[in-house]
């Protein structure tokens, strides 16, 4: 009985770590895309005439 609980908790722990890694990678990717889009917008700013 205790062994089943131990194995189940191990699986939950691994799933939590995997989800954490995925969320971290997605956050870094979103940040990089945001920086790149901002840099592109700044470089195009000189072409705007108001």
N, C-alpha and C positions, 0 to 999 in steps of 0.2 A: 504494500500500500504506500509506504513512504517513498519507495523507489519511483513509483509512478508520479508522485507529486514532485519529486526532485527533478525527474526528466522533463516534466511539463514546465516547471519554472525555468529550466535551462533553455528550453525552446522559446519561451516568452522573452528571456533575456537576449537571446540571439536576434530575435525579431526586432526588439527595441533598438539594438545597436545598428542593425541594417537600416531600419527606418531613419535613425539619426544620421547615418552617413549619407543616405539619399537626400534628405532634407538639406544637409550642409552643402552637398555638391550642387543642388539646384539653387541654393541661395548664392553661392559663389558665381554660378553661371549667370544668374539674373543681375548680379552686381557688375560683372564684366560687360554684359550687354548694355546695361545702363550707362556705364562709362563710355563705351564705344559710341552709342547713339548721341550722348552729350557732346563728345568730341566732334562728331560729324556735324551736329547742329551749330556748334561754335565756329567750325570752319566754313559753314555756309552762311554765317551771319553777315559777312562782308558783301555778299551778293544781294542782300535785301535793301531796297531803296524805299525810304519812307518820306 
